[in-house]
Amino acid sequence: MKRGFLAFVSEHLQAPPPVVTADLTGQTVMVTGANTGLGFEAAKHFARMNPARLILACRNETKGNAAISKLKQETGFKAVELWLLDLAKFSSVTEFADRFEKDGGRLDILVANAAVAATEYRETVDGYEESLQVNNISTSLLCLRLAPRLVETAKQHPGNRPRIVVVSSEVHYWRTIPESVYNTHSPFQTLGSQEFCTQKEMGDRYVITKLLNLFFTHSLQELLDDTPVIVDTVNPGYCYSELRREIKVGFMAIVDWLMEKALARSTEGGSRQLVYAAVGGAEDPDKLKGAYLNIHRIDEPNDTLLGEEGKRRRDILWHDLVKELSKADPRVLDIVKEYSH
């Protein structure tokens, strides 16, 4: 499927659907990147659904605590916790997952929302371009490490359908990954290298990371297909957000300012899409398995994910991702083997 600019404009001129609600009594909800923007607004919606625990996974302790204070004040909800997580470091993700395995208890909903939109190459301590690691590789590591806890929650609470929500974007329609990348020794090492990340490539970097989110969602759902866990991915739409904070000057800053004034959804409006992916579609949740969701419906993704060629690309990326993640955390390979068909 391909989507043009007119379809984008038409959708953003409409008010987003009302927020979907559910009774989350007794459940644990986790949202990454929850101290601001879409993550914070989604967390407020979840807080009003009475979960037993709401975990905000944030990189900055000061900002995280400020978000918790604000959430409590605006919702009256008290059972909210701050867990520190820096997706730019594999060690932080592993420590976070280890801690949750030891004393986290049940996990019903994981919203993998944290992302950055880098415009310049910055290398992480692990040797990858920052936005590729944050938006894709570390997010994938977190989802894989926590997947057994969601499976176990389903076993302990029959009838419950835990969910992993990977926040993507409609911009994934705008680019494809060069076929030459799939033929390299390691597509993820190639995509994360300084040699590949030219100035032109960094202009489309966010788009590529959102496309990779869809590949990962399909692969993770395939891995967990024999479990009750649902993995989906969602487009929040073009919203007022701090995500584009690096676009400060120049032509793109002017374009972004004009588009915000004309088309942007409120941050709260965009967060409704995340909430739908986490609790919506309860009448037939199996339809959401591996689905790309847009304004409370299932949409067909970028053509590059479809058919036999789409599966070939997906399998290449999945096998390489598992290989790279296993270097950072050997537990990944055990999890993949445990749930592989």
C-alpha positions as CSV (number, residue, x, y, z in Angstrom):
1,M,0.0,0.0,0.0
2,K,1.1,3.5,-0.7
3,R,-0.3,6.6,0.8
4,G,-0.2,10.1,-0.7
5,F,-0.1,13.5,0.8
6,L,-3.8,14.1,0.2
7,A,-4.8,11.1,2.3
8,F,-2.5,12.4,5.0
9,V,-4.1,15.8,4.9
10,S,-7.6,14.4,4.8
11,E,-7.1,12.3,7.9
12,H,-5.6,15.1,9.9
13,L,-8.4,17.5,9.1
14,Q,-10.7,15.1,11.0
15,A,-11.0,15.0,14.7
16,P,-9.4,11.8,16.2
17,P,-11.9,9.2,17.5
18,P,-12.7,9.3,21.2
19,V,-10.4,7.5,23.6
20,V,-11.2,3.9,24.2
21,T,-11.5,2.8,27.8
22,A,-11.2,-0.5,29.6
23,D,-11.3,-1.8,33.2
24,L,-7.6,-2.4,34.1
25,T,-8.2,-3.4,37.7
26,G,-5.4,-5.6,38.9
27,Q,-3.3,-5.1,35.8
28,T,0.2,-3.6,35.3
29,V,0.8,-1.1,32.5
30,M,4.2,0.0,31.4
31,V,4.9,3.0,29.1
32,T,8.4,3.9,27.8
33,G,9.2,7.6,27.1
34,A,6.3,8.5,29.4
35,N,7.6,11.7,31.0
36,T,6.4,13.9,28.1
37,G,4.4,14.0,24.9
38,L,2.4,11.0,23.6
39,G,3.7,8.7,26.3
40,F,2.6,11.0,29.2
41,E,-0.8,11.7,27.7
42,A,-1.3,7.9,27.2
43,A,-0.2,7.3,30.7
44,K,-2.9,9.7,32.0
45,H,-5.5,7.8,30.1
46,F,-4.4,4.5,31.5
47,A,-4.3,6.0,35.0
48,R,-8.0,6.7,34.7
49,M,-8.7,3.0,34.0
50,N,-7.7,1.9,37.5
51,P,-4.6,-0.3,36.9
52,A,-3.0,-1.9,39.9
53,R,0.4,-0.4,38.8
54,L,1.4,2.1,36.2
55,I,5.1,2.1,35.4
56,L,6.7,5.1,33.6
57,A,10.0,4.1,32.1
58,C,12.0,7.2,31.6
59,R,15.6,8.2,31.0
60,N,15.8,11.2,33.2
61,E,15.0,10.9,36.9
62,T,14.2,14.6,37.5
63,K,11.9,14.8,34.5
64,G,10.3,11.4,35.4
65,N,9.5,12.5,38.9
66,A,8.1,15.7,37.7
67,A,5.8,13.7,35.3
68,I,4.6,11.5,38.1
69,S,3.8,14.5,40.3
70,K,1.9,16.1,37.4
71,L,0.0,12.8,36.6
72,K,-1.0,12.4,40.2
73,Q,-2.2,15.9,40.4
74,E,-4.2,15.7,37.1
75,T,-5.7,12.3,37.6
76,G,-5.7,11.6,41.3
77,F,-4.1,8.2,40.5
78,K,-1.4,7.2,43.1
79,A,-0.1,3.8,42.0
80,V,2.4,5.2,39.6
81,E,6.1,4.3,39.6
82,L,9.2,5.7,37.9
83,W,11.7,3.1,36.6
84,L,14.8,4.5,34.9
85,L,15.6,3.3,31.4
86,D,18.1,4.6,28.9
87,L,17.5,3.1,25.5
88,A,20.8,4.5,24.2
89,K,22.6,1.9,26.4
90,F,22.1,-1.9,26.1
91,S,23.3,-2.3,29.7
92,S,20.5,-0.1,30.9
93,V,17.9,-2.1,29.1
94,T,19.3,-5.4,30.4
95,E,19.4,-4.0,34.0
96,F,15.8,-2.8,33.6
97,A,14.6,-6.2,32.4
98,D,16.6,-8.1,35.0
99,R,15.0,-5.9,37.7
100,F,11.5,-6.5,36.4
101,E,12.1,-10.3,36.2
102,K,13.1,-10.3,39.8
103,D,10.4,-8.1,41.4
104,G,8.2,-6.6,38.7
105,G,5.3,-9.1,39.1
106,R,2.7,-9.3,36.3
107,L,2.8,-7.3,33.1
108,D,-0.3,-6.8,31.0
109,I,0.4,-3.9,28.7
110,L,3.8,-2.7,27.4
111,V,3.7,0.5,25.3
112,A,7.1,0.9,23.6
113,N,6.7,4.6,22.8
114,A,10.2,6.1,23.5
115,A,11.9,7.5,20.4
116,V,14.2,10.2,19.1
117,A,14.3,12.0,15.8
118,A,18.0,12.7,15.2
119,T,19.1,14.9,12.3
120,E,22.8,14.4,12.9
121,Y,24.9,11.3,13.4
122,R,25.6,10.5,17.0
123,E,27.1,7.2,18.1
124,T,26.0,5.4,21.2
125,V,28.4,3.7,23.6
126,D,27.4,0.5,21.9
127,G,28.5,1.7,18.5
128,Y,25.2,2.4,16.7
129,E,23.7,5.5,15.4
130,E,21.6,6.8,18.3
131,S,18.1,6.8,16.8
132,L,18.5,3.4,15.3
133,Q,19.5,2.0,18.7
134,V,16.8,3.9,20.7
135,N,13.9,3.5,18.2
136,N,14.7,0.0,17.1
137,I,17.4,-2.2,18.5
138,S,17.0,-1.3,22.2
139,T,13.2,-1.2,21.9
140,S,13.4,-4.7,20.4
141,L,15.6,-5.8,23.2
142,L,13.2,-4.5,25.8
143,C,10.2,-6.2,24.2
144,L,12.0,-9.5,23.8
145,R,13.2,-9.6,27.4
146,L,9.8,-8.7,28.8
147,A,7.8,-11.0,26.5
148,P,8.1,-14.0,28.8
149,R,6.6,-12.0,31.6
150,L,3.5,-11.1,29.5
151,V,3.2,-14.8,28.5
152,E,3.4,-15.8,32.1
153,T,0.8,-13.2,33.0
154,A,-1.6,-14.7,30.5
155,K,-1.1,-18.1,32.0
156,Q,-1.7,-16.9,35.5
157,H,-4.8,-14.9,34.5
158,P,-6.8,-17.0,32.0
159,G,-8.8,-15.0,29.5
160,N,-6.4,-12.1,29.7
161,R,-4.7,-11.0,26.5
162,P,-1.5,-9.1,27.3
163,R,-0.3,-6.7,24.6
164,I,2.9,-5.2,23.4
165,V,2.3,-2.0,21.5
166,V,5.2,-0.7,19.3
167,V,4.6,3.0,18.4
168,S,5.4,3.5,14.7
169,S,4.3,6.2,12.3
170,E,2.6,6.7,8.9
171,V,6.0,8.1,7.7
172,H,7.0,4.5,7.2
173,Y,5.3,4.7,3.8
174,W,7.8,7.3,2.6
175,R,11.0,5.2,2.3
176,T,12.2,1.8,1.7
177,I,15.5,0.3,2.9
178,P,17.9,-0.1,0.0
179,E,18.0,-3.7,-1.2
180,S,21.8,-3.7,-0.9
181,V,21.5,-3.4,2.8
182,Y,19.8,-6.8,3.1
183,N,22.8,-8.3,1.4
184,T,25.4,-7.0,3.8
185,H,27.0,-9.1,6.6
186,S,24.8,-7.3,9.1
187,P,22.0,-5.0,8.0
188,F,21.7,-3.4,11.5
189,Q,25.5,-2.8,11.7
190,T,25.3,-1.2,8.2
191,L,22.3,1.0,9.0
192,G,23.9,2.1,12.2
193,S,27.4,2.9,10.8
194,Q,28.8,6.4,10.3
195,E,29.7,5.5,6.7
196,F,26.0,4.7,5.9
197,C,24.6,7.7,7.8
198,T,25.4,10.5,5.4
199,Q,23.8,13.8,5.8
200,K,21.1,12.9,3.2
201,E,20.5,9.5,5.0
202,M,20.1,11.3,8.3
203,G,17.4,13.4,6.8
204,D,15.3,10.2,6.4
205,R,16.6,8.4,9.4
206,Y,13.4,8.7,11.5
207,V,11.4,7.3,8.5
208,I,13.6,4.2,8.3
209,T,13.4,3.6,12.0
210,K,9.6,3.6,11.9
211,L,9.6,1.2,8.9
212,L,11.9,-1.1,11.0
213,N,9.3,-0.9,13.8
214,L,6.8,-2.6,11.5
215,F,9.2,-5.3,10.5
216,F,9.9,-6.1,14.1
217,T,6.2,-6.1,15.1
218,H,5.5,-8.7,12.5
219,S,8.4,-10.9,13.5
220,L,7.7,-10.7,17.3
221,Q,4.1,-11.6,16.7
222,E,5.2,-14.5,14.6
223,L,7.5,-15.6,17.4
224,L,4.7,-15.3,20.0
225,D,1.9,-16.6,17.8
226,D,1.2,-19.7,19.9
227,T,0.8,-17.6,23.1
228,P,-2.1,-15.3,24.1
229,V,0.1,-12.2,23.7
230,I,-0.9,-9.7,21.0
231,V,1.8,-7.5,19.4
232,D,0.6,-4.6,17.3
233,T,2.0,-1.3,16.0
234,V,0.3,2.1,15.8
235,N,0.4,5.4,14.0
236,P,-0.4,8.3,16.4
237,G,-0.5,10.7,13.5
238,Y,1.2,14.1,13.1
239,C,1.0,15.7,16.6
240,Y,2.3,18.5,18.6
241,S,5.4,16.8,20.2
242,E,8.9,17.4,21.5
243,L,10.0,14.7,19.1
244,R,11.0,17.3,16.5
245,R,12.8,19.5,18.9
246,E,16.0,19.2,16.9
247,I,14.4,21.0,14.0
248,K,15.0,24.5,15.2
249,V,16.2,26.6,12.2
250,G,16.1,26.7,8.5
251,F,13.6,25.7,5.8
252,M,12.5,22.5,7.6
253,A,11.7,24.4,10.8
254,I,9.5,26.8,8.8
255,V,7.7,23.9,7.1
256,D,7.2,22.1,10.4
257,W,5.8,25.2,12.0
258,L,3.3,25.7,9.2
259,M,2.2,22.1,9.2
260,E,1.7,22.1,12.9
261,K,-0.5,25.1,12.7
262,A,-2.5,23.6,9.8
263,L,-2.7,19.9,10.5
264,A,-1.2,18.7,13.8
265,R,-3.3,16.8,16.2
266,S,-3.1,17.7,19.9
267,T,-0.7,15.5,21.8
268,E,-3.7,14.1,23.8
269,G,-5.5,13.3,20.5
270,G,-2.5,11.4,19.2
271,S,-2.2,9.5,22.5
272,R,-5.7,8.0,21.9
273,Q,-4.2,5.9,19.2
274,L,-1.7,4.4,21.6
275,V,-4.5,3.6,24.0
276,Y,-6.6,2.0,21.3
277,A,-3.6,-0.3,20.3
278,A,-3.3,-1.3,24.0
279,V,-7.0,-1.9,25.0
280,G,-9.1,-1.5,21.9
281,G,-10.6,-4.1,19.6
282,A,-11.6,-6.3,22.6
283,E,-14.5,-7.8,20.7
284,D,-12.0,-9.7,18.4
285,P,-8.5,-9.1,19.7
286,D,-6.9,-11.8,17.4
287,K,-7.5,-9.4,14.5
288,L,-4.9,-7.1,16.0
289,K,-2.1,-9.6,16.0
290,G,0.7,-8.1,14.1
291,A,-1.5,-5.3,12.9
292,Y,-0.6,-1.8,11.8
293,L,-3.3,0.5,13.4
294,N,-4.3,3.9,12.2
295,I,-7.2,6.0,13.6
296,H,-8.7,3.0,15.3
297,R,-8.6,0.6,12.3
298,I,-6.2,-1.9,10.7
299,D,-4.4,-0.5,7.7
300,E,-2.2,-2.2,5.1
301,P,1.4,-1.2,5.6
302,N,4.2,-0.2,3.2
303,D,4.4,-2.6,0.2
304,T,8.0,-3.5,1.1
305,L,6.6,-5.6,4.0
306,L,4.1,-7.6,1.9
307,G,4.2,-10.9,0.0
308,E,7.1,-13.3,-0.3
309,E,9.6,-10.5,-0.8
310,G,8.4,-8.8,2.3
311,K,8.8,-12.1,4.3
312,R,12.3,-12.5,2.9
313,R,13.3,-9.0,4.0
314,R,11.6,-9.5,7.4
315,D,13.4,-12.8,8.0
316,I,16.8,-11.3,7.1
317,L,16.3,-8.4,9.5
318,W,14.9,-10.6,12.3
319,H,17.8,-13.1,12.2
320,D,20.3,-10.2,12.2
321,L,18.5,-8.5,15.0
322,V,18.6,-11.6,17.1
323,K,22.3,-12.1,16.4
324,E,23.1,-8.5,17.4
325,L,20.9,-8.5,20.5
326,S,22.4,-11.8,21.6
327,K,25.8,-10.1,21.8
328,A,24.4,-7.5,24.2
329,D,22.2,-10.0,26.2
330,P,22.6,-13.8,25.8
331,R,19.1,-14.2,27.3
332,V,17.6,-13.1,24.0
333,L,18.6,-16.3,22.2
334,D,17.1,-18.4,25.0
335,I,13.8,-16.5,24.6
336,V,13.7,-16.9,20.9
337,K,14.5,-20.6,21.1
338,E,11.8,-21.1,23.8
339,Y,9.0,-19.6,21.6
340,S,10.1,-20.6,18.1
341,H,7.7,-22.9,16.4
